[in-house]
Amino acid sequence: VSLDLAQLLTPGRRYTATLYNDDPSVQTQTHVGVKTLALKARATMKPLTLQLLPSGGATLLLKPQP
């Protein structure tokens, strides 16, 4: 799955992106991995690509930085 964040974010603004996705290698009961990224929004950005498991899913939480 590819997400075009340029259409969602305000250009020039910085964001913290927290990605939650199914990851069988994570040693927890839920097998959910958590990854945090720092983003600076631009008018043109490379799409964010997520690798989803056949029965999996993902959540992306975007928070503007002050």
Disulfide bonds with the S-S distance in Angstrom:
none
